[in-house]
Amino acid sequence: MPRAGAIIVVPTFRVWNDNSSNDTMRILVTNDDGIYSPGIAALARVATRFGEVRVVAPDVEQSSMGHAITASRPLFYKKSPVNFEGIEAYRVNGTPADCVALGSHLWAKTDVVLSGINIGTNLGNSMWHSGTLAGAKQAVLLGMKGIAFSTPTGKGEPDFKALDSYVERVLSLILENPELNLVNVNLPENPTDIKWTRQSVRQYDGKVVPGTDPMGRKHYWFTVVPLEPAEEGTDRWAIEQGYVSITPLRLDLTNENELMKVLQKQAVV
């Protein structure tokens, strides 16, 4: 039996060969909405302007999965049934983080992971459980650059064609900067400009709403509630003002101010 968390691939599919030039940027595209989402097709299309692209995404929706990895069963990948206009695309029975781990294992020397375009923003505290951002974080954990893209939902499907030029502008800004390793990007419905922002942490919009099913049994929905306008300079503020929000992030969660206070107190004692 395979060990827990082992990566196993379907035997009829080959490990991808290294046929590209050393100068060609290798871009792996994933998401948490699943392989059938129009957002991932839009992102992959723009990414081809910057390098060689392959798509590896969950076979079903994995929204709000966070940075979960699959350690209790093997992973498999299969050719995608979706047409990505000449881009190699595969679906995986796992989470966004699984897709990045498996995709970069099969495609050696991957340079960048793009995750999205998510249908629904990932702003402020929602970053903690975002599967979209987890795809980018997994890339950084494995030594690659990771960029997450999201856009708000409305009454209908987002107009990804309208966002095309802004996605390209954002990629141009980030890919040419070697110091930006982990970046969260949110695109409003009709962007007017681009702003560099910080994460909004003023208030969390999660809420548990109780209900009753047709059989009279109690159940609960975890949902979101509207928030008051955010403070200027944050990601939420930028989206509310019609700007594309670019937020540089890091994996180190250390509260350096609190750590310094504790160390100073210990030094006095």
Secondary structure, 3 states (H helix, E strand, C coil): CCCCCCECCCCCCCCCCCCCCCCCCEEEEECCCCCCCHHHHHHHHHHCCCCEEEEEEECCCCCCCCCCCCCCCCECEEECCCCCCCCEEEEECCCHHHHHHHHHHHCCCCCEEEEEEEECCCCHHHHHHCHHHHHHHHHHHCCCEEEEEEECCCCCCCCHHHHHHHHHHHHHHHHCCCCCCEEEEECCCCCCEEEECECCCCCCCEEEEEEECCCCCEEEEEEECCCCCCCCCEHHHHHHCCEEEEEEECCCCCCHHHHHHHHHHHHHC
